Amino acid sequence: MRYDKRIDDVILKLLCTRQKCSYLKLKRKVDNVFSQERLNRSLKASISFETFNSHLKSLVSRNKVKREEEGPERSSRVNYSITSEVNCFEYKGKRWIDVLIEKPEFPVIC
């Protein structure tokens, strides 16, 4: 299974438009964005929690997204927000279709 960078881009674009977002709200918004693409391609499945978790953990580990817990308990609410390392201007001008279109990277041949 290959890593789908579009999920990262959608998460970053969503967080650039909001100050912070809870885990479930962010998951629903990502699913809503991809549901439009699935309608166009007539796909049925949504993004699994496992896939969403791995992308979110990857973004947190690369210091692009900040994880904030609201309380000391394990069951406390967790919010995610963007870090200063992310250039939000890169995402603010893009339409969703531009974020979702996968551009293949070809090696440069001299």
N, C-alpha and C positions, 0 to 999 in steps of 0.2 A: 504494500500500500504506500503510495507516495504522499508527501506532505502537501496539502493544499494551501498555498499562501493566501488565496483569496479570503479564507476565513479570518486570517490575521488582519488583512486589510479592512474587512467589514467591521471587525471589532474595534480597530483603531479609528475608523471613520465615525462609528457610533459614539465612541468615547470622546472624540474631538468635538462633537456637537453638544455633549453634556458634561457637566462638571464631574459627576460620579454616578454610578449605576450599580444596582444590586445584581447579584449573580443571576437570579431567575429572570429578572427584567432584561438583562443583557442577552441571555440565552434566547428569550422569546423574540427580541428584536432581531437578532442574527437569523433565527429561523424565519421570521417574516420577510427579511431581505432575500433569503435563498428560496423561499416559497414562490416568489415571483419568477425566479429563474426556473424552478421546477415546473411551474405551469407552462412556461414556454417550451420546455423540453419534455413535458409530460412524465416527469419522475414522481414517484410516490413518497420516497423516504425523506425523513428530516435528518438534521445533523444529530448524531447520538451524543449523549452526555459525556461519554468517554472521549470522543473526538473533541468536543468543545472544551473539556477539562484539559486535555493535552495542549491545545492551542493557547488557552489562557495561562497555563503553567509556563509554557515556552515564552510567552510575552512578558510574564513577570520575571522569569529568570534572565531574560535579555534586557531587563530594566526599561521596558517600553510601557508597561502597565504597572500601576501600584495597587497592592492589595491592602485594604484597610478594614480591620475588625472593629465593630462598634462597642463590644463589651468583652469582659474577661472570660466569659463562659464559652465552651466549645460550640454551643448552639447559637451564638450571637450572630447578628446580621453582618454579612461581608459585602463591602462595596469595592468597586474597582474604578480607578481613574487613570488618566493619562499622565505620564511623567514628562519632565522638561526635555527629555532626549528626543521626543517625537515632534516632528515638524507638522503641525496641524494644517498649515497652509497647503501642504501637499494633498490633503484630503478634502479640504473645504470647497475647493473649486470643482471637484470631481462629481459627476453624476454616479448613481449606483451602477448603472450599466458599465461605466468606465472602470469601476472598481472590480466588477465581477468578470469582465472579459479577461480571459487568461491569455497573456502574451507569451508565446514560447520564446525561450532564450536559445538562440543558435550560436554555436561557437564561431568566432571570427576566423575566417580562412584567408591567409595572405597569399 
